[in-house]
Amino acid sequence: MVELKRFLVPWIDQVKPYDTDDLLIAWSRPELKRMMINENPIPPSEKVIEAVLEAAKLGNRYPDSGPRLRAKIAKRYDLGAENVYISHGSSEIIDMIMRLFVTPGDEVLLPNPTFSLYGIRAKAVGANVVTVDLTSDLQYDVPAMLRAVTPRTKVIVVCTPNNPTGDFIPDDDLMKIVELGIPTLIDEAYLEYHMEHESKAPLIRRYNHVIVAHTMSKAYGMAGIRFGYALGDETLISYFRKIQIPWNTSLLSMAAAEAALEEEEELRRKSAYNNAGVEYVCKELSKVPGLKPYYSHGNYVLVDATDAGATGKEIVDYAFEKSGIMLKAFAPFRGRNGFFRIALGTHEENTLCVQSIKRFLGNRKKEKKA
Ligand SMILES: Cc1ncc(COP(=O)(O)O)c(C=O)c1O
């Protein structure tokens, strides 16, 4: 046996893989309610499934870079096909950006909390991850982010709406970041739930260091099919192509994406279903004394149970054990340890989840009185 450490990149010990243990449990026990990861509870449409089956018949052939699909995506933003890079989900885009811009010891600036994969992929290329806490009302602290920029800052990530907090960054704040001239990823993974909000895609015409990322894993409901895309200046996209793995997007996922783009009504239906779930969960949980749900523009709701006298972990454990509902606890933030996130499920699942949380807190109250 060789001593692998002699050969491994020296920063390997700081890399922790994205935790997918929950998914292993969920797939092995289909009776559980998967409300721990931000999926769409509605399966793909018949048209999407048909398109995938049709594409599978050509599965012996290598795919191209999807010029027709890229042109269709580009048209939505009034851009050209050369401004679009298609990918195996937007996680790949996050990874590509780190590989393009970051060398060991460089800094990647992230808000905290946010989607954990940014930090993981940054560390995988040896970055120092610099996080700036959101404000106490969970908004971007842009002055603090600007102060955290150093000559070694190579990438800034803006997730909008942010996962897990659910809010958009205001335009003037975003522009303060963009104007720094540092490669900036604007991750709009959840934007399609609120089409009344405009994409920041037009920025790529004026700023060649801005990348706008989208995914079909969320409102389109294709997380298992895997499709995402990046919008950027033509030259920036050509750099993506230099380091990309060829055939990164399968014929099946391209076909699914093309079919899904045709179904605007289906997208509206899925978004409306989700948004009704968000309203319901927020309304019900805000009636519980001490519980604070944060209204979200995504398919998740962050809740703070600190003032109700519970930790996020206690609620997550209770919902799992008593109701078979999988939720996600979040690390303590600003001294408050009650944070957990509900990824919206079907309306029935949302109701069960609300009931389970109310029952837990009701029991807790009784225990305290006794
Ligand atoms: C903000 C954000 N960006 C990107 C992703 C990854 O999406 P994809 O499935 O396209 O890789 C997620 C998934 O949860 C996310 O929350």
Ligand as a Chemical Component Dictionary entry (heavy atoms), coordinates in Angstrom:
data_LIG
# 
_chem_comp.id                   LIG 
_chem_comp.type                 NON-POLYMER 
_chem_comp.pdbx_formal_charge   0 
_chem_comp.three_letter_code    LIG 
# 
loop_
_chem_comp_atom.comp_id 
_chem_comp_atom.atom_id 
_chem_comp_atom.alt_atom_id 
_chem_comp_atom.type_symbol 
_chem_comp_atom.charge 
_chem_comp_atom.model_Cartn_x 
_chem_comp_atom.model_Cartn_y 
_chem_comp_atom.model_Cartn_z 
_chem_comp_atom.pdbx_ordinal 
LIG C1 C1 C 0 -29.296 27.526 -4.430  1  
LIG C2 C2 C 0 -29.106 26.220 -5.122  2  
LIG N1 N1 N 0 -28.376 26.178 -6.228  3  
LIG C3 C3 C 0 -28.165 25.021 -6.875  4  
LIG C4 C4 C 0 -28.709 23.846 -6.403  5  
LIG C5 C5 C 0 -28.388 22.584 -7.111  6  
LIG O1 O1 O 0 -29.259 22.300 -8.100  7  
LIG P1 P1 P 0 -29.016 21.183 -9.171  8  
LIG O2 O2 O 0 -29.948 20.082 -8.828  9  
LIG O3 O3 O 0 -29.363 21.858 -10.454 10 
LIG O4 O4 O 0 -27.594 20.733 -9.157  11 
LIG C6 C6 C 0 -29.484 23.846 -5.240  12 
LIG C7 C7 C 0 -30.059 22.608 -4.720  13 
LIG O5 O5 O 0 -30.619 22.528 -3.666  14 
LIG C8 C8 C 0 -29.673 25.076 -4.576  15 
LIG O6 O6 O 0 -30.382 25.162 -3.452  16 
# 
loop_
_chem_comp_bond.comp_id 
_chem_comp_bond.atom_id_1 
_chem_comp_bond.atom_id_2 
_chem_comp_bond.value_order 
_chem_comp_bond.pdbx_ordinal 
LIG C1 C2 SING 1  
LIG C2 N1 SING 2  
LIG C2 C8 DOUB 3  
LIG N1 C3 DOUB 4  
LIG C3 C4 SING 5  
LIG C4 C5 SING 6  
LIG C4 C6 DOUB 7  
LIG C5 O1 SING 8  
LIG O1 P1 SING 9  
LIG P1 O2 DOUB 10 
LIG P1 O3 SING 11 
LIG P1 O4 SING 12 
LIG C6 C7 SING 13 
LIG C6 C8 SING 14 
LIG C7 O5 DOUB 15 
LIG C8 O6 SING 16 
# 
